[in-house]
Amino acid sequence: MRFADLFRFAAGGLRGHRLRTSLSVLGVGIGVASVILLTGLGEGAREYVTGEFASLGSNLLIVIPGKTETRGLAPLISVAPHDLTLRDVDALRERVPGISRIAPVAFGTATVKVGERGRQVLVVGTTREMLEIRHLKMATGRFLPRDVRDAPLCVIGARVQRELFPGVNPLGQIVRVGEWRFRVIGVIAPRGVSVGMDLDEVVEIPVETALRLFNRSSLFRVLIEVRSHGALPEVERAVIDVLRERHAGQEDVTVLTQDAVLSTFNQILGVLTAALAGIAAISLGVAGLGIMNVMLVSVSERTHEIGLLRAVGATARQVVGVFLVEAVLLSTLGGCVGVLTGLGAGQVLERIYPDFPVHAPVWAILAAIVVSGSVGLLFGMLPARQAARLDPVQALVGRRT
Amino acid sequence: MIELAGIHRTFEVGGQPVRALRDVNLRIAAGEYLSIMGASGSGKSTLLNLLGCLDRPSAGSYRFGGQETAAMSELELSNLRRHRIGFVFQFFHLVPRLTAAGNVELPMVFAGVPPAERRERAAQALARVGLTPRAEHRPSQLSGGEQQRVAIARAVVMRPSLLLADEPTGNLDSASGREIVDLIEGMNAEGLTLVVVTHDPLLGARARRQVRLADGVVVADEAAGVRGAASGVARGRA
């Protein structure tokens, strides 16, 4: 028997029962669509996080006061025996040759007021180098001036500007942070959330001013941009050495590389994607049972036809072939429907949440189609066998229903 | 062409053995016209299924064209059915989603005949049963007589040497039944061996040789009239 004929005959069998066929196609379709969509979500999350880190620049070292044993995510609370100070930053800049830029960060929350209008925001104390390291863009005005560490100047985020200065040019205006007064010299272009910090909702002021404002002696962290990616380990070691020497021989800082943070996120999100795919796979399995059910019904309904096929000389193997091809056709059709639906739903999601890309990986699409095909093969086996085992004599007896 | 010797067929029904055929001996020569008659339950359908290689005997020897079928594999039996035997059933058994031509092509589909040749041979077979204008109709659009003619076209399209008809007129009005009988008798006249199973004495009496079954045993095997002698000669040649 030619394969094209087998295919056409099986397809004809499906066409004979449009409703039943479309329902089982739908079942597989939903399973496959959820595989595509959920892996797309997981993969989108991974890309999103990766993209956010890339926006920081890839040659970045982050120095955090306090030593933790685990590498990876930044410790939330750390007790540092020695403060990480601006003098440490200066020493690093002078003594570690691989550093291209270095930005100290002090950090706190405060109420920012303009007249009677006020709101709680993050206040970041830093220097001009922050602008370059984090690739910030200005909407209007300028960032903190170079080499200024203590001045009553501030740069505000886009949302802060919208809420405190609605319809007013903020440049040159005065804002109060706590009891202190700052002149606005610039607005940061809107950018959205960047690695856990909403840059639209910050007020940035010179670092030394911030330390005094919050009455702190230690920096929150230090961002270091290294000249080349290859120099990262070398610079990391030099930074630790310099700080150990300055901190009475104690290694009391944690240095995170971008790569370490990123690979941790990658791992977590990779596991998440796999878990989502697993959940989706269950629905694919359920769809497989649906196919098996449909095929079993089809076999019992078509006993006459099977008997007839045997009478006109179809071998048992050809009968198995007919029903297997039908099952695989059903499930593969479902797979294609599912891929299209899943991709379509991803597009819709992306339209609604533009920040959050839903990218079903190519492997997931291919796997979904292959798996749905094999689901048909697997779950079609039993009904097909049953069809072939039918006694042709019994199958031909009696009136057609 | 066909030699049955000491054929027994026993079924298990509810744990009880039912002896559907007992010690059946039958020789059918090429070109014969034979009817198998008997009351329902007499074993005539069982015999037909055995002749058609849809079923195997519990004991005894069935030689088709000189070859022992008991020694054949399932594949060889399928091959035998495909090329040497045509079936016509009481309830036609057409595939409802296929056209008349599609149904006639079916045996050739499973035999792997190329599509162009299939179409040509199906058209010839349909012409032979006078249904050329109906070739593209589905079974539901055909009358009972037309459906049975499609079934006959399907049965002979592989040019078998044996046509087995199980109550071929049992589901038809008498006019359509007459047409069907004329058709298959015409094919017999052209050399096709014809075995008709029926409990209709009028139909059975038309055959040149009549076999009667009762309780699984052949109780009569007689040639009808002068033509019976001719059939005896034919048997002698086989």
Interface residues (C-beta under 8 A of the other chain):
Chain A: M1 R2 D5 F9 G12 G13 R15 G16 H304 E305 G307 L308 L309 R310 A311 V312 G313 A314 T315 A316 Q318 P392 V393 L396 V397 G398 R399 R400
Chain B: S45 N49 G52 L54 D55 E74 L75 S78 N79 R81 R82 H83 F87 F89 F91 F92 H93 V95 P96 R97 L98 L106 P107 V109 F110 A111 G112 P114 P115 R154 M158
